[in-house]
Amino acid sequence: MMSLTHFDAKGDAHMVDVSDKPVTARIATAEGWVRMAPETFTLITEGRAKKGDVMSVARLAGIMGAKKTPELIPLCHPLPVTKVSVDLTPDADLPGLRISATVKTTGQTGVEMEALTAVSTAALTVYDMVKAADRAMEIGGIRVTLKDGGKSGRYEAQ
């Protein structure tokens, strides 16, 4: 059975000691979506939202979210994030926006949480910017799709 690294022998939560781990290049990608009414989708894609350019603001929020991850998730290490990209893609079949975030660093621990936080923050920003038009929006599908670097190697979601 795999042990959980964020708990000590007594079962108390603690920050993992990564000081003996080698510094390696690390990357993680996460994805998610915001499903909405067709009218809300059109409002966003035509740039008619009252609060402004929804996708641009959400992209910036996602980047900021990745950089603030250790302030939000109690046991995350502050990392020297070297790259964050957040993409929002309109999907009429959803209908809504598909969100993808990729985070890179060179460090002693991975950036999966930063990628997940970027997607979550971008999705929440989309909701906030158009909630007056559609309170029934749904956020979902948030998951890690790629992780590479470090001792555990590469992971790609199926």
C-alpha positions in Angstrom: 0.0 0.0 0.0 1.3 3.4 -1.0 2.0 5.8 2.0 0.8 9.3 1.9 3.7 11.7 2.1 1.8 14.6 3.7 1.3 12.7 7.0 3.9 11.7 9.6 4.1 8.4 11.5 1.5 9.7 14.0 -0.9 10.7 11.2 -0.4 14.4 11.6 -0.3 16.6 8.4 3.1 18.1 7.6 5.0 19.6 4.8 7.1 17.1 2.9 10.9 17.6 3.2 12.2 17.9 -0.4 15.7 19.2 0.5 17.4 15.9 -0.5 15.6 15.6 -3.8 17.5 16.6 -6.9 16.6 19.8 -8.8 15.0 18.7 -12.2 13.0 20.2 -14.9 9.3 19.7 -14.2 6.1 20.2 -16.1 2.4 19.6 -15.5 -0.7 20.2 -17.5 -4.3 20.2 -16.2 -7.7 20.7 -17.8 -11.3 21.4 -17.0 -14.4 23.0 -18.4 -17.2 25.5 -17.7 -20.5 24.4 -19.1 -23.2 27.1 -19.7 -26.4 28.0 -21.4 -26.0 28.5 -25.2 -27.0 32.2 -24.7 -24.1 32.7 -22.2 -21.7 30.9 -24.6 -22.7 33.4 -27.3 -22.4 36.3 -25.0 -18.8 35.3 -24.2 -17.7 34.3 -27.7 -19.1 37.5 -29.2 -17.4 39.6 -26.6 -20.6 41.1 -25.2 -20.2 40.4 -21.5 -20.7 43.5 -19.4 -17.6 42.9 -17.3 -15.3 42.8 -20.4 -13.3 40.1 -22.2 -14.1 37.0 -20.2 -11.5 34.7 -21.7 -8.6 37.2 -21.4 -9.5 38.0 -17.8 -9.8 34.3 -16.9 -6.5 33.6 -18.6 -4.8 36.2 -16.4 -6.6 35.0 -13.3 -5.4 31.4 -14.0 -1.8 32.6 -14.4 -2.1 34.5 -11.1 -3.7 31.5 -9.4 -0.8 29.2 -10.4 1.7 31.7 -8.8 -0.3 31.9 -5.6 -0.9 28.2 -5.1 1.2 27.8 -1.9 -0.9 30.6 -0.4 -4.0 28.7 -1.0 -3.1 25.0 -0.5 -1.6 24.6 3.0 1.2 22.0 2.3 2.4 23.2 -1.1 5.9 24.3 -1.4 6.6 27.8 -2.9 8.2 27.1 -6.2 10.1 29.2 -8.7 7.5 28.9 -11.5 9.2 29.6 -14.8 6.3 29.3 -17.2 2.5 29.4 -16.9 0.2 29.2 -19.9 -3.6 29.1 -19.7 -5.7 28.5 -22.8 -9.5 28.9 -22.9 -11.1 27.3 -26.0 -14.8 27.8 -26.9 -16.6 24.5 -27.4 -20.1 24.9 -28.9 -20.9 21.2 -28.3 -20.4 21.6 -24.5 -21.6 24.5 -24.7 -18.9 26.4 -22.8 -15.2 26.8 -22.4 -12.5 24.2 -22.2 -9.6 25.3 -20.1 -6.0 24.0 -20.2 -3.0 25.1 -18.1 0.6 24.2 -18.3 3.1 25.1 -15.6 6.9 24.6 -15.7 9.6 24.9 -13.1 13.1 23.7 -12.3 12.9 22.5 -8.7 12.7 19.7 -6.2 9.0 19.0 -6.4 6.3 19.0 -9.1 3.9 21.6 -10.3 0.7 19.6 -10.6 -1.1 21.7 -7.9 -0.1 24.9 -9.7 -1.6 23.6 -13.0 -4.8 22.5 -11.2 -5.1 25.8 -9.4 -4.6 27.7 -12.7 -7.5 25.8 -14.3 -9.7 26.2 -11.2 -9.0 29.9 -10.9 -9.7 30.5 -14.6 -13.0 28.5 -14.4 -14.1 30.4 -11.3 -13.3 33.7 -13.0 -15.5 32.8 -16.0 -18.3 32.0 -13.6 -17.8 35.3 -11.7 -17.8 37.4 -14.9 -21.0 36.1 -16.3 -23.0 34.8 -13.3 -25.5 37.6 -13.7 -26.5 36.0 -17.0 -26.3 32.3 -16.0 -26.1 31.2 -12.4 -26.6 27.5 -13.5 -23.1 27.3 -15.1 -21.3 24.1 -14.1 -17.5 23.7 -13.6 -16.0 20.2 -13.9 -13.6 17.8 -15.4 -10.6 19.3 -13.5 -7.7 16.9 -13.6 -4.0 16.5 -14.3 -3.4 15.3 -17.9 0.4 15.4 -17.9 3.1 15.4 -15.2 6.8 14.9 -16.1 10.1 15.2 -14.2 11.3 14.0 -10.8 11.7 10.6 -9.4 8.2 9.3 -10.3 8.8 10.2 -14.0 6.1 10.8 -16.6 2.3 10.5 -16.2 -0.1 11.0 -19.0 -3.9 10.7 -18.5 -5.8 8.3 -20.7 
